[in-house]
Every structure is written in structure tokens, then in C-alpha cells.
């Protein structure tokens, strides 16, 4: 793109495409916008596993990680 239209146009168009892609993802995946790590079941289980592994004094990652 920079070869055809110049560096400035290349940077601007890349930035606009990035913003457009993020907007499209936000529209297509509304649950992504409402995700909260504090209330997600999977995240809570991982936190508990890691806390248990730390309390046991092992540096090994939890099973399945």
C-alpha cells in the first residue's frame, strides 16, 4: 500500500481498517463486550486452582493448562 499511495495513506488506511474490524467484532460478538473476569465461571475455577497450587507450595501449572 505504501508503494502505491504513500506512507501516510498506508498508515491511515491501516488504522481505519483496524478500528473498523474492532467495531465489527463488537457488533458480531456482543457477549465479548459484557465479559467480566470476576463473574465468569471458568475464570473463577482457574483462580481457585492456582490458589490451591500456590498454597500447596508447588510451582507446577494446574492440569490441562
Predicted model as a PDB file, atoms N, CA, C, CB and O in Angstrom, pLDDT in the B-factor column:
MODEL        1                                                                  
ATOM      1  N   UNK A   1       0.823  -1.185   0.000  1.00 73.00           N  
ATOM      2  CA  UNK A   1       0.000   0.000   0.000  1.00 73.00           C  
ATOM      3  C   UNK A   1       0.872   1.256   0.000  1.00 73.00           C  
ATOM      4  CB  UNK A   1      -0.939  -0.006   1.204  1.00 73.00           C  
ATOM      5  O   UNK A   1       0.583   2.219  -0.709  1.00 73.00           O  
ATOM      6  N   UNK A   2       1.944   1.238   0.803  1.00 77.00           N  
ATOM      7  CA  UNK A   2       2.818   2.412   0.878  1.00 77.00           C  
ATOM      8  C   UNK A   2       3.482   2.687  -0.461  1.00 77.00           C  
ATOM      9  CB  UNK A   2       3.884   2.220   1.959  1.00 77.00           C  
ATOM     10  O   UNK A   2       3.728   3.843  -0.806  1.00 77.00           O  
ATOM     11  N   UNK A   3       3.774   1.636  -1.218  1.00 79.00           N  
ATOM     12  CA  UNK A   3       4.396   1.810  -2.524  1.00 79.00           C  
ATOM     13  C   UNK A   3       3.427   2.478  -3.498  1.00 79.00           C  
ATOM     14  CB  UNK A   3       4.863   0.457  -3.080  1.00 79.00           C  
ATOM     15  O   UNK A   3       3.838   3.299  -4.318  1.00 79.00           O  
ATOM     16  N   UNK A   4       2.145   2.128  -3.408  1.00 83.00           N  
ATOM     17  CA  UNK A   4       1.157   2.664  -4.345  1.00 83.00           C  
ATOM     18  C   UNK A   4       0.688   4.067  -3.984  1.00 83.00           C  
ATOM     19  CB  UNK A   4      -0.029   1.747  -4.410  1.00 83.00           C  
ATOM     20  O   UNK A   4       0.576   4.932  -4.853  1.00 83.00           O  
ATOM     21  N   UNK A   5       0.412   4.293  -2.689  1.00 83.00           N  
ATOM     22  CA  UNK A   5      -0.229   5.542  -2.294  1.00 83.00           C  
ATOM     23  C   UNK A   5       0.584   6.419  -1.347  1.00 83.00           C  
ATOM     24  CB  UNK A   5      -1.519   5.236  -1.662  1.00 83.00           C  
ATOM     25  O   UNK A   5       0.218   7.570  -1.106  1.00 83.00           O  
ATOM     26  N   UNK A   6       1.672   5.896  -0.814  1.00 88.00           N  
ATOM     27  CA  UNK A   6       2.476   6.677   0.128  1.00 88.00           C  
ATOM     28  C   UNK A   6       2.322   6.159   1.548  1.00 88.00           C  
ATOM     29  CB  UNK A   6       2.085   8.148   0.068  1.00 88.00           C  
ATOM     30  O   UNK A   6       1.364   5.462   1.882  1.00 88.00           O  
ATOM     31  N   UNK A   7       3.288   6.519   2.366  1.00 91.00           N  
ATOM     32  CA  UNK A   7       3.327   6.025   3.740  1.00 91.00           C  
ATOM     33  C   UNK A   7       2.160   6.583   4.554  1.00 91.00           C  
ATOM     34  CB  UNK A   7       4.661   6.396   4.404  1.00 91.00           C  
ATOM     35  O   UNK A   7       1.512   5.836   5.287  1.00 91.00           O  
ATOM     36  N   UNK A   8       1.886   7.856   4.440  1.00 91.00           N  
ATOM     37  CA  UNK A   8       0.819   8.467   5.224  1.00 91.00           C  
ATOM     38  C   UNK A   8      -0.526   7.798   4.937  1.00 91.00           C  
ATOM     39  CB  UNK A   8       0.737   9.969   4.929  1.00 91.00           C  
ATOM     40  O   UNK A   8      -1.259   7.479   5.873  1.00 91.00           O  
ATOM     41  N   UNK A   9      -0.859   7.584   3.690  1.00 92.00           N  
ATOM     42  CA  UNK A   9      -2.113   6.928   3.329  1.00 92.00           C  
ATOM     43  C   UNK A   9      -2.128   5.490   3.829  1.00 92.00           C  
ATOM     44  CB  UNK A   9      -2.323   6.964   1.807  1.00 92.00           C  
ATOM     45  O   UNK A   9      -3.165   4.997   4.273  1.00 92.00           O  
ATOM     46  N   UNK A  10      -1.007   4.829   3.762  1.00 93.00           N  
ATOM     47  CA  UNK A  10      -0.905   3.455   4.227  1.00 93.00           C  
ATOM     48  C   UNK A  10      -1.187   3.354   5.725  1.00 93.00           C  
ATOM     49  CB  UNK A  10       0.477   2.894   3.914  1.00 93.00           C  
ATOM     50  O   UNK A  10      -1.927   2.475   6.167  1.00 93.00           O  
ATOM     51  N   UNK A  11      -0.599   4.250   6.493  1.00 93.00           N  
ATOM     52  CA  UNK A  11      -0.789   4.234   7.948  1.00 93.00           C  
ATOM     53  C   UNK A  11      -2.237   4.575   8.292  1.00 93.00           C  
ATOM     54  CB  UNK A  11       0.178   5.230   8.640  1.00 93.00           C  
ATOM     55  O   UNK A  11      -2.840   3.907   9.132  1.00 93.00           O  
ATOM     56  N   UNK A  12      -2.792   5.578   7.673  1.00 94.00           N  
ATOM     57  CA  UNK A  12      -4.177   5.960   7.944  1.00 94.00           C  
ATOM     58  C   UNK A  12      -5.152   4.853   7.565  1.00 94.00           C  
ATOM     59  CB  UNK A  12      -4.528   7.237   7.192  1.00 94.00           C  
ATOM     60  O   UNK A  12      -6.066   4.538   8.328  1.00 94.00           O  
ATOM     61  N   UNK A  13      -4.961   4.268   6.401  1.00 94.00           N  
ATOM     62  CA  UNK A  13      -5.904   3.223   5.980  1.00 94.00           C  
ATOM     63  C   UNK A  13      -5.775   1.994   6.874  1.00 94.00           C  
ATOM     64  CB  UNK A  13      -5.664   2.833   4.504  1.00 94.00           C  
ATOM     65  O   UNK A  13      -6.780   1.352   7.181  1.00 94.00           O  
ATOM     66  N   UNK A  14      -4.567   1.655   7.295  1.00 94.00           N  
ATOM     67  CA  UNK A  14      -4.388   0.531   8.216  1.00 94.00           C  
ATOM     68  C   UNK A  14      -5.065   0.786   9.552  1.00 94.00           C  
ATOM     69  CB  UNK A  14      -2.909   0.258   8.432  1.00 94.00           C  
ATOM     70  O   UNK A  14      -5.689  -0.112  10.117  1.00 94.00           O  
ATOM     71  N   UNK A  15      -4.942   2.002  10.058  1.00 96.00           N  
ATOM     72  CA  UNK A  15      -5.597   2.366  11.314  1.00 96.00           C  
ATOM     73  C   UNK A  15      -7.104   2.325  11.207  1.00 96.00           C  
ATOM     74  CB  UNK A  15      -5.162   3.739  11.750  1.00 96.00           C  
ATOM     75  O   UNK A  15      -7.782   1.827  12.105  1.00 96.00           O  
ATOM     76  N   UNK A  16      -7.634   2.850  10.107  1.00 97.00           N  
ATOM     77  CA  UNK A  16      -9.089   2.826   9.906  1.00 97.00           C  
ATOM     78  C   UNK A  16      -9.605   1.400   9.746  1.00 97.00           C  
ATOM     79  CB  UNK A  16      -9.472   3.659   8.677  1.00 97.00           C  
ATOM     80  O   UNK A  16     -10.679   1.076  10.251  1.00 97.00           O  
ATOM     81  N   UNK A  17      -8.858   0.544   9.053  1.00 96.00           N  
ATOM     82  CA  UNK A  17      -9.265  -0.857   8.919  1.00 96.00           C  
ATOM     83  C   UNK A  17      -9.256  -1.563  10.275  1.00 96.00           C  
ATOM     84  CB  UNK A  17      -8.340  -1.592   7.936  1.00 96.00           C  
ATOM     85  O   UNK A  17     -10.123  -2.392  10.549  1.00 96.00           O  
ATOM     86  N   UNK A  18      -8.293  -1.240  11.108  1.00 97.00           N  
ATOM     87  CA  UNK A  18      -8.215  -1.828  12.444  1.00 97.00           C  
ATOM     88  C   UNK A  18      -9.418  -1.405  13.289  1.00 97.00           C  
ATOM     89  CB  UNK A  18      -6.900  -1.416  13.139  1.00 97.00           C  
ATOM     90  O   UNK A  18     -10.053  -2.241  13.932  1.00 97.00           O  
ATOM     91  N   UNK A  19      -9.726  -0.121  13.288  1.00 97.00           N  
ATOM     92  CA  UNK A  19     -10.877   0.375  14.051  1.00 97.00           C  
ATOM     93  C   UNK A  19     -12.171  -0.245  13.520  1.00 97.00           C  
ATOM     94  CB  UNK A  19     -10.953   1.923  13.981  1.00 97.00           C  
ATOM     95  O   UNK A  19     -13.054  -0.601  14.299  1.00 97.00           O  
ATOM     96  N   UNK A  20     -12.282  -0.372  12.208  1.00 97.00           N  
ATOM     97  CA  UNK A  20     -13.465  -0.992  11.621  1.00 97.00           C  
ATOM     98  C   UNK A  20     -13.599  -2.459  12.008  1.00 97.00           C  
ATOM     99  CB  UNK A  20     -13.422  -0.863  10.114  1.00 97.00           C  
ATOM    100  O   UNK A  20     -14.702  -2.934  12.279  1.00 97.00           O  
ATOM    101  N   UNK A  21     -12.481  -3.178  12.036  1.00 97.00           N  
ATOM    102  CA  UNK A  21     -12.514  -4.594  12.410  1.00 97.00           C  
ATOM    103  C   UNK A  21     -12.926  -4.757  13.866  1.00 97.00           C  
ATOM    104  CB  UNK A  21     -11.143  -5.246  12.171  1.00 97.00           C  
ATOM    105  O   UNK A  21     -13.690  -5.667  14.192  1.00 97.00           O  
ATOM    106  N   UNK A  22     -12.434  -3.893  14.745  1.00 94.00           N  
ATOM    107  CA  UNK A  22     -12.820  -3.961  16.161  1.00 94.00           C  
ATOM    108  C   UNK A  22     -14.306  -3.652  16.312  1.00 94.00           C  
ATOM    109  CB  UNK A  22     -11.974  -2.975  17.013  1.00 94.00           C  
ATOM    110  O   UNK A  22     -15.000  -4.314  17.084  1.00 94.00           O  
ATOM    111  N   UNK A  23     -14.793  -2.670  15.596  1.00 94.00           N  
ATOM    112  CA  UNK A  23     -16.224  -2.347  15.634  1.00 94.00           C  
ATOM    113  C   UNK A  23     -17.077  -3.490  15.130  1.00 94.00           C  
ATOM    114  CB  UNK A  23     -16.506  -1.106  14.814  1.00 94.00           C  
ATOM    115  O   UNK A  23     -18.125  -3.784  15.704  1.00 94.00           O  
ATOM    116  N   UNK A  24     -16.641  -4.139  14.062  1.00 95.00           N  
ATOM    117  CA  UNK A  24     -17.381  -5.280  13.514  1.00 95.00           C  
ATOM    118  C   UNK A  24     -17.404  -6.437  14.505  1.00 95.00           C  
ATOM    119  CB  UNK A  24     -16.761  -5.735  12.184  1.00 95.00           C  
ATOM    120  O   UNK A  24     -18.437  -7.083  14.682  1.00 95.00           O  
ATOM    121  N   UNK A  25     -16.278  -6.701  15.146  1.00 93.00           N  
ATOM    122  CA  UNK A  25     -16.236  -7.762  16.158  1.00 93.00           C  
ATOM    123  C   UNK A  25     -17.152  -7.433  17.332  1.00 93.00           C  
ATOM    124  CB  UNK A  25     -14.796  -7.973  16.657  1.00 93.00           C  
ATOM    125  O   UNK A  25     -17.821  -8.321  17.862  1.00 93.00           O  
ATOM    126  N   UNK A  26     -17.190  -6.176  17.741  1.00 90.00           N  
ATOM    127  CA  UNK A  26     -18.057  -5.774  18.848  1.00 90.00           C  
ATOM    128  C   UNK A  26     -19.528  -5.990  18.487  1.00 90.00           C  
ATOM    129  CB  UNK A  26     -17.810  -4.297  19.218  1.00 90.00           C  
ATOM    130  O   UNK A  26     -20.331  -6.367  19.342  1.00 90.00           O  
ATOM    131  N   UNK A  27     -19.877  -5.753  17.230  1.00 93.00           N  
ATOM    132  CA  UNK A  27     -21.257  -5.973  16.796  1.00 93.00           C  
ATOM    133  C   UNK A  27     -21.596  -7.458  16.674  1.00 93.00           C  
ATOM    134  CB  UNK A  27     -21.498  -5.283  15.465  1.00 93.00           C  
ATOM    135  O   UNK A  27     -22.700  -7.881  17.015  1.00 93.00           O  
ATOM    136  N   UNK A  28     -20.647  -8.234  16.190  1.00 93.00           N  
ATOM    137  CA  UNK A  28     -20.890  -9.659  15.956  1.00 93.00           C  
ATOM    138  C   UNK A  28     -20.780 -10.500  17.232  1.00 93.00           C  
ATOM    139  CB  UNK A  28     -19.913 -10.180  14.924  1.00 93.00           C  
ATOM    140  O   UNK A  28     -21.370 -11.577  17.314  1.00 93.00           O  
ATOM    141  N   UNK A  29     -20.031 -10.015  18.222  1.00 92.00           N  
ATOM    142  CA  UNK A  29     -19.819 -10.768  19.460  1.00 92.00           C  
ATOM    143  C   UNK A  29     -20.203  -9.918  20.672  1.00 92.00           C  
ATOM    144  CB  UNK A  29     -18.346 -11.227  19.572  1.00 92.00           C  
ATOM    145  O   UNK A  29     -19.325  -9.470  21.408  1.00 92.00           O  
ATOM    146  N   UNK A  30     -21.492  -9.691  20.890  1.00 88.00           N  
ATOM    147  CA  UNK A  30     -21.889  -8.804  21.985  1.00 88.00           C  
ATOM    148  C   UNK A  30     -21.514  -9.338  23.368  1.00 88.00           C  
ATOM    149  CB  UNK A  30     -23.374  -8.570  21.930  1.00 88.00           C  
ATOM    150  O   UNK A  30     -21.322  -8.552  24.295  1.00 88.00           O  
ATOM    151  N   UNK A  31     -21.404 -10.669  23.524  1.00 86.00           N  
ATOM    152  CA  UNK A  31     -21.025 -11.218  24.830  1.00 86.00           C  
ATOM    153  C   UNK A  31     -19.593 -10.831  25.191  1.00 86.00           C  
ATOM    154  CB  UNK A  31     -21.174 -12.747  24.833  1.00 86.00           C  
ATOM    155  O   UNK A  31     -19.247 -10.766  26.371  1.00 86.00           O  
ATOM    156  N   UNK A  32     -18.764 -10.576  24.186  1.00 83.00           N  
ATOM    157  CA  UNK A  32     -17.394 -10.152  24.437  1.00 83.00           C  
ATOM    158  C   UNK A  32     -17.370  -8.804  25.160  1.00 83.00           C  
ATOM    159  CB  UNK A  32     -16.610 -10.065  23.118  1.00 83.00           C  
ATOM    160  O   UNK A  32     -16.505  -8.563  26.002  1.00 83.00           O  
ATOM    161  N   UNK A  33     -18.309  -7.941  24.835  1.00 82.00           N  
ATOM    162  CA  UNK A  33     -18.355  -6.615  25.438  1.00 82.00           C  
ATOM    163  C   UNK A  33     -18.833  -6.662  26.890  1.00 82.00           C  
ATOM    164  CB  UNK A  33     -19.262  -5.707  24.624  1.00 82.00           C  
ATOM    165  O   UNK A  33     -18.549  -5.747  27.663  1.00 82.00           O  
ATOM    166  N   UNK A  34     -19.555  -7.717  27.264  1.00 84.00           N  
ATOM    167  CA  UNK A  34     -20.078  -7.810  28.633  1.00 84.00           C  
ATOM    168  C   UNK A  34     -19.288  -8.791  29.488  1.00 84.00           C  
ATOM    169  CB  UNK A  34     -21.538  -8.223  28.606  1.00 84.00           C  
ATOM    170  O   UNK A  34     -19.678  -9.063  30.623  1.00 84.00           O  
ATOM    171  N   UNK A  35     -18.183  -9.330  28.966  1.00 85.00           N  
ATOM    172  CA  UNK A  35     -17.382 -10.304  29.713  1.00 85.00           C  
ATOM    173  C   UNK A  35     -16.796  -9.646  30.958  1.00 85.00           C  
ATOM    174  CB  UNK A  35     -16.252 -10.887  28.826  1.00 85.00           C  
ATOM    175  O   UNK A  35     -16.279  -8.530  30.907  1.00 85.00           O  
ATOM    176  N   UNK A  36     -16.890 -10.362  32.074  1.00 87.00           N  
ATOM    177  CA  UNK A  36     -16.326  -9.881  33.333  1.00 87.00           C  
ATOM    178  C   UNK A  36     -15.578 -11.033  33.988  1.00 87.00           C  
ATOM    179  CB  UNK A  36     -17.441  -9.319  34.283  1.00 87.00           C  
ATOM    180  O   UNK A  36     -16.183 -12.038  34.364  1.00 87.00           O  
ATOM    181  N   UNK A  37     -14.282 -10.892  34.123  1.00 84.00           N  
ATOM    182  CA  UNK A  37     -13.445 -11.962  34.663  1.00 84.00           C  
ATOM    183  C   UNK A  37     -13.808 -12.264  36.116  1.00 84.00           C  
ATOM    184  CB  UNK A  37     -11.962 -11.584  34.557  1.00 84.00           C  
ATOM    185  O   UNK A  37     -13.555 -13.368  36.598  1.00 84.00           O  
ATOM    186  N   UNK A  38     -14.391 -11.306  36.811  1.00 86.00           N  
ATOM    187  CA  UNK A  38     -14.744 -11.524  38.219  1.00 86.00           C  
ATOM    188  C   UNK A  38     -15.943 -12.447  38.383  1.00 86.00           C  
ATOM    189  CB  UNK A  38     -15.033 -10.198  38.893  1.00 86.00           C  
ATOM    190  O   UNK A  38     -16.088 -13.084  39.427  1.00 86.00           O  
ATOM    191  N   UNK A  39     -16.814 -12.534  37.365  1.00 86.00           N  
ATOM    192  CA  UNK A  39     -18.022 -13.340  37.490  1.00 86.00           C  
ATOM    193  C   UNK A  39     -18.044 -14.549  36.564  1.00 86.00           C  
ATOM    194  CB  UNK A  39     -19.221 -12.490  37.220  1.00 86.00           C  
ATOM    195  O   UNK A  39     -18.964 -15.361  36.659  1.00 86.00           O  
ATOM    196  N   UNK A  40     -17.074 -14.701  35.679  1.00 88.00           N  
ATOM    197  CA  UNK A  40     -17.044 -15.825  34.755  1.00 88.00           C  
ATOM    198  C   UNK A  40     -16.675 -17.120  35.488  1.00 88.00           C  
ATOM    199  CB  UNK A  40     -16.049 -15.552  33.616  1.00 88.00           C  
ATOM    200  O   UNK A  40     -15.695 -17.157  36.231  1.00 88.00           O  
ATOM    201  N   UNK A  41     -17.460 -18.178  35.277  1.00 90.00           N  
ATOM    202  CA  UNK A  41     -17.251 -19.457  35.967  1.00 90.00           C  
ATOM    203  C   UNK A  41     -15.879 -20.059  35.663  1.00 90.00           C  
ATOM    204  CB  UNK A  41     -18.342 -20.447  35.575  1.00 90.00           C  
ATOM    205  O   UNK A  41     -15.189 -20.511  36.577  1.00 90.00           O  
ATOM    206  N   UNK A  42     -15.480 -20.071  34.397  1.00 90.00           N  
ATOM    207  CA  UNK A  42     -14.201 -20.655  34.009  1.00 90.00           C  
ATOM    208  C   UNK A  42     -13.042 -19.911  34.671  1.00 90.00           C  
ATOM    209  CB  UNK A  42     -14.044 -20.633  32.481  1.00 90.00           C  
ATOM    210  O   UNK A  42     -12.120 -20.534  35.197  1.00 90.00           O  
ATOM    211  N   UNK A  43     -13.090 -18.594  34.645  1.00 90.00           N  
ATOM    212  CA  UNK A  43     -12.027 -17.793  35.267  1.00 90.00           C  
ATOM    213  C   UNK A  43     -11.993 -18.032  36.773  1.00 90.00           C  
ATOM    214  CB  UNK A  43     -12.232 -16.289  34.970  1.00 90.00           C  
ATOM    215  O   UNK A  43     -10.916 -18.090  37.366  1.00 90.00           O  
ATOM    216  N   UNK A  44     -13.158 -18.170  37.393  1.00 90.00           N  
ATOM    217  CA  UNK A  44     -13.210 -18.413  38.836  1.00 90.00           C  
ATOM    218  C   UNK A  44     -12.568 -19.751  39.187  1.00 90.00           C  
ATOM    219  CB  UNK A  44     -14.661 -18.379  39.333  1.00 90.00           C  
ATOM    220  O   UNK A  44     -11.818 -19.847  40.158  1.00 90.00           O  
ATOM    221  N   UNK A  45     -12.865 -20.796  38.388  1.00 92.00           N  
ATOM    222  CA  UNK A  45     -12.271 -22.116  38.630  1.00 92.00           C  
ATOM    223  C   UNK A  45     -10.753 -22.079  38.469  1.00 92.00           C  
ATOM    224  CB  UNK A  45     -12.873 -23.155  37.673  1.00 92.00           C  
ATOM    225  O   UNK A  45     -10.034 -22.674  39.272  1.00 92.00           O  
ATOM    226  N   UNK A  46     -10.263 -21.394  37.454  1.00 92.00           N  
ATOM    227  CA  UNK A  46      -8.817 -21.281  37.261  1.00 92.00           C  
ATOM    228  C   UNK A  46      -8.154 -20.565  38.429  1.00 92.00           C  
ATOM    229  CB  UNK A  46      -8.512 -20.546  35.961  1.00 92.00           C  
ATOM    230  O   UNK A  46      -7.089 -20.973  38.893  1.00 92.00           O  
ATOM    231  N   UNK A  47      -8.790 -19.490  38.904  1.00 90.00           N  
ATOM    232  CA  UNK A  47      -8.259 -18.764  40.055  1.00 90.00           C  
ATOM    233  C   UNK A  47      -8.164 -19.663  41.277  1.00 90.00           C  
ATOM    234  CB  UNK A  47      -9.128 -17.551  40.366  1.00 90.00           C  
ATOM    235  O   UNK A  47      -7.169 -19.635  42.002  1.00 90.00           O  
ATOM    236  N   UNK A  48      -9.206 -20.462  41.504  1.00 90.00           N  
ATOM    237  CA  UNK A  48      -9.215 -21.369  42.651  1.00 90.00           C  
ATOM    238  C   UNK A  48      -8.134 -22.443  42.508  1.00 90.00           C  
ATOM    239  CB  UNK A  48     -10.599 -22.026  42.803  1.00 90.00           C  
ATOM    240  O   UNK A  48      -7.464 -22.785  43.483  1.00 90.00           O  
ATOM    241  N   UNK A  49      -7.964 -22.972  41.299  1.00 92.00           N  
ATOM    242  CA  UNK A  49      -6.929 -23.986  41.067  1.00 92.00           C  
ATOM    243  C   UNK A  49      -5.546 -23.404  41.331  1.00 92.00           C  
ATOM    244  CB  UNK A  49      -7.012 -24.531  39.626  1.00 92.00           C  
ATOM    245  O   UNK A  49      -4.716 -24.039  41.982  1.00 92.00           O  
ATOM    246  N   UNK A  50      -5.300 -22.209  40.830  1.00 92.00           N  
ATOM    247  CA  UNK A  50      -3.994 -21.577  41.005  1.00 92.00           C  
ATOM    248  C   UNK A  50      -3.734 -21.235  42.463  1.00 92.00           C  
ATOM    249  CB  UNK A  50      -3.895 -20.319  40.152  1.00 92.00           C  
ATOM    250  O   UNK A  50      -2.608 -21.355  42.946  1.00 92.00           O  
ATOM    251  N   UNK A  51      -4.773 -20.811  43.157  1.00 90.00           N  
ATOM    252  CA  UNK A  51      -4.621 -20.503  44.575  1.00 90.00           C  
ATOM    253  C   UNK A  51      -4.322 -21.775  45.355  1.00 90.00           C  
ATOM    254  CB  UNK A  51      -5.887 -19.817  45.127  1.00 90.00           C  
ATOM    255  O   UNK A  51      -3.514 -21.757  46.283  1.00 90.00           O  
ATOM    256  N   UNK A  52      -4.966 -22.879  44.986  1.00 88.00           N  
ATOM    257  CA  UNK A  52      -4.719 -24.162  45.638  1.00 88.00           C  
ATOM    258  C   UNK A  52      -3.322 -24.664  45.361  1.00 88.00           C  
ATOM    259  CB  UNK A  52      -5.731 -25.190  45.187  1.00 88.00           C  
ATOM    260  O   UNK A  52      -2.678 -25.214  46.255  1.00 88.00           O  
ATOM    261  N   UNK A  53      -2.837 -24.491  44.144  1.00 83.00           N  
ATOM    262  CA  UNK A  53      -1.487 -24.934  43.785  1.00 83.00           C  
ATOM    263  C   UNK A  53      -0.448 -24.091  44.514  1.00 83.00           C  
ATOM    264  CB  UNK A  53      -1.271 -24.851  42.257  1.00 83.00           C  
ATOM    265  O   UNK A  53       0.586 -24.611  44.935  1.00 83.00           O  
ATOM    266  N   UNK A  54      -0.713 -22.791  44.665  1.00 76.00           N  
ATOM    267  CA  UNK A  54       0.207 -21.921  45.374  1.00 76.00           C  
ATOM    268  C   UNK A  54       0.253 -22.242  46.856  1.00 76.00           C  
ATOM    269  CB  UNK A  54      -0.178 -20.476  45.170  1.00 76.00           C  
ATOM    270  O   UNK A  54       1.309 -22.161  47.484  1.00 76.00           O  
ATOM    271  N   UNK A  55      -0.901 -22.608  47.419  1.00 72.00           N  
ATOM    272  CA  UNK A  55      -0.960 -22.945  48.840  1.00 72.00           C  
ATOM    273  C   UNK A  55      -0.249 -24.265  49.116  1.00 72.00           C  
ATOM    274  CB  UNK A  55      -2.417 -23.023  49.313  1.00 72.00           C  
ATOM    275  O   UNK A  55       0.291 -24.472  50.203  1.00 72.00           O  
ATOM    276  N   UNK A  56      -0.250 -25.166  48.114  1.00 65.00           N  
ATOM    277  CA  UNK A  56       0.408 -26.456  48.280  1.00 65.00           C  
ATOM    278  C   UNK A  56       1.928 -26.339  48.131  1.00 65.00           C  
ATOM    279  CB  UNK A  56      -0.141 -27.457  47.268  1.00 65.00           C  
ATOM    280  O   UNK A  56       2.661 -27.275  48.449  1.00 65.00           O  
ATOM    281  N   UNK A  57       2.396 -25.184  47.644  1.00 59.00           N  
ATOM    282  CA  UNK A  57       3.833 -24.970  47.523  1.00 59.00           C  
ATOM    283  C   UNK A  57       4.440 -25.544  46.257  1.00 59.00           C  
ATOM    284  CB  UNK A  57       4.520 -25.555  48.695  1.00 59.00           C  
ATOM    285  O   UNK A  57       5.661 -25.683  46.184  1.00 59.00           O  
ATOM    286  N   UNK A  58       3.648 -25.879  45.267  1.00 54.00           N  
ATOM    287  CA  UNK A  58       4.173 -26.403  44.016  1.00 54.00           C  
ATOM    288  C   UNK A  58       4.218 -25.297  42.986  1.00 54.00           C  
ATOM    289  CB  UNK A  58       3.328 -27.581  43.509  1.00 54.00           C  
ATOM    290  O   UNK A  58       3.372 -24.403  42.976  1.00 54.00           O  
ATOM    291  N   UNK A  59       5.208 -25.368  42.126  1.00 56.00           N  
ATOM    292  CA  UNK A  59       5.322 -24.414  41.036  1.00 56.00           C  
ATOM    293  C   UNK A  59       4.793 -24.983  39.734  1.00 56.00           C  
ATOM    294  CB  UNK A  59       6.758 -23.988  40.865  1.00 56.00           C  
ATOM    295  O   UNK A  59       4.862 -24.327  38.694  1.00 56.00           O  
ATOM    296  N   UNK A  60       4.264 -26.200  39.782  1.00 58.00           N  
ATOM    297  CA  UNK A  60       3.752 -26.843  38.578  1.00 58.00           C  
ATOM    298  C   UNK A  60       2.426 -26.218  38.193  1.00 58.00           C  
ATOM    299  CB  UNK A  60       3.595 -28.362  38.787  1.00 58.00           C  
ATOM    300  O   UNK A  60       1.619 -25.891  39.063  1.00 58.00           O  
ATOM    301  N   UNK A  61       2.185 -26.043  36.875  1.00 60.00           N  
ATOM    302  CA  UNK A  61       0.902 -25.484  36.437  1.00 60.00           C  
ATOM    303  C   UNK A  61      -0.208 -26.496  36.672  1.00 60.00           C  
ATOM    304  CB  UNK A  61       0.955 -25.079  34.943  1.00 60.00           C  
ATOM    305  O   UNK A  61       0.058 -27.696  36.732  1.00 60.00           O  
ATOM    306  N   UNK A  62      -1.453 -26.035  36.808  1.00 59.00           N  
ATOM    307  CA  UNK A  62      -2.564 -26.947  37.008  1.00 59.00           C  
ATOM    308  C   UNK A  62      -2.762 -27.852  35.795  1.00 59.00           C  
ATOM    309  CB  UNK A  62      -3.839 -26.168  37.297  1.00 59.00           C  
ATOM    310  O   UNK A  62      -2.362 -27.510  34.682  1.00 59.00           O  
ATOM    311  N   UNK A  63      -3.375 -28.994  36.018  1.00 61.00           N  
ATOM    312  CA  UNK A  63      -3.600 -29.954  34.942  1.00 61.00           C  
ATOM    313  C   UNK A  63      -4.448 -29.319  33.851  1.00 61.00           C  
ATOM    314  CB  UNK A  63      -4.278 -31.232  35.478  1.00 61.00           C  
ATOM    315  O   UNK A  63      -5.415 -28.615  34.142  1.00 61.00           O  
ATOM    316  N   UNK A  64      -4.092 -29.565  32.612  1.00 60.00           N  
ATOM    317  CA  UNK A  64      -4.846 -29.050  31.484  1.00 60.00           C  
ATOM    318  C   UNK A  64      -4.425 -27.659  31.060  1.00 60.00           C  
ATOM    319  CB  UNK A  64      -6.289 -29.046  31.810  1.00 60.00           C  
ATOM    320  O   UNK A  64      -5.029 -27.102  30.143  1.00 60.00           O  
ATOM    321  N   UNK A  65      -3.431 -27.081  31.676  1.00 54.00           N  
ATOM    322  CA  UNK A  65      -3.006 -25.722  31.305  1.00 54.00           C  
ATOM    323  C   UNK A  65      -1.951 -25.764  30.237  1.00 54.00           C  
ATOM    324  CB  UNK A  65      -2.481 -24.963  32.516  1.00 54.00           C  
ATOM    325  O   UNK A  65      -1.474 -24.717  29.800  1.00 54.00           O  
TER     326      UNK A  65                                                      
ENDMDL                                                                          
END                                                                             
